[in-house]
């Protein structure tokens, strides 16, 4: 079996792309194939996003359940913001003039100065995974230093560093 | 009995083999391909050939007669070659099943292919004139038909069938000597009525049969914009009949209302191709491309027969180029259509290997490719390949061939879209949404921004409405499929 590092799907031996999410399996499985591909490959070759963004699972053993409480820790853990228990939590800044009321308001954490958009990102909490979606924010969303593209939801692991513009946070799965 | 076939090669013995050699070879081959031992669809076909070869060569009188016939035949020069490669050369011995990919590349021999002239065509255009074709669609179809008439000459045969609730032969099969008159007939098409594809196809097929020749590319090209009102199985039966008579069928759908699974199946069974034309303006380009591809045929009626060993299972087959097309593996031999003189035909096979294989070399699969070499009037030219792999306890990691990896990367996108569709049909909305989101991620990573956007929009739509839009669905399906040919066109 080859377990996809991206979505954890168990694939049969000999496969090169995950049956479930399409992520490349070859370099993750330890085969030297990817290193040998030229770096300046033209865009039409499937450049594996997940391969470059291979999430180093911080704490895989940490059990994630529908009841797991998610929290964002800001400023090196000085502020803890528990996420409301709903399937989709929006992150951003409250702006009454445009009728924007995100679930988590980051204004008081210097959101404006640090470039957080009014509607910046969404954290989806499904039973077996937590996803981060960028809402086409001006200054971008990053996980462990890698950009989360607007159309490309990203699986979050316990302890991942999230950056909204220049505002840093850490996602913690609390049991 | 076809004396041009090399029954020694089919049995896997040399022409000076003794009776004992032949007996041994037959027993070995029977162990691999006898239907009692091997449940793979292609094995049955293979075994029939082997049994035939054995019957002939084991009988001394018949063998002498066959040898004498062969001596009189001029030996074939190699017309095309078949190259097989697998994702791994050395397989690990595992206590679990593993997947092995095999790339089949069929390449015409250069000297022959370079001097090749355009293949003569025997084509029926079967054109939908139902009410929904009114306006730009029918206008563009007529313009496309005009262009095709201009491209054809006295050696080609053309017929034109229009259909709605019933079919009418506007141009009975004729050589193209008076283009002006033919164009005038095209202009007589007027929109009106429903869509009954079978009527049209049947008439087109009959027109092609009138001049059916093994030196020609015999093909029906269907253009429609709607679901058929008659029973689809009639058309599918017709497709099977067409293959037997050496006629291919290609199908093009305009707009969003036609049944792509149905047209795909027709194309897949006959070695034709299917295409999605999203704007009337693209009709001319698509049709020209199809005619160009058919006209550059070096060999026609290319058939691939895949007979894996008894413990190996053929899971899927996909034609990568030309004209990317999934091919159903339930029907052997697999119909590949025309082999173009300047482009190879490539097919990717997915095989499942058994658990706990013995160490050492083992037979994997027998792959036959048959085709008619048009300019040489050589019917049923055949290349036989037996492929073996090595199994080792702990083989060193090896790089999968670049060509296989690239094809798989693109094929994965197509498959993701197909799985999302299947999930929607089964009512698994969460799964479908997740698959579409994943697809969008992958498409974006591969730089296909437009398709990625479509996938994302469709993911949202599915989450709220539980269905895909027809346009989005077809855009994703044919869009991801076309990615496969994108890289190879400039070879």
Interface residues (C-beta under 8 A of the other chain):
Chain A: X1 X7 X12 X13 X14 X15 X16 X17 X20 X21 X22 X23 X24 X26 X30 X31 X32 X33 X36 X37 X43 X44 X45 X46 X47 X48 X49 X50 X149 X151 X152 X153
Chain B: X87 X88 X91 X92 X94 X96 X97 X98 X99 X100 X101 X352 X353 X397 X398 X399 X400 X402 X404 X405 X406 X408 X409 X410 X412 X413 X416 X437 X438 X439 X440 X441 X442 X444 X445 X446 X447 X452 X453 X455 X456 X483 X486 X487
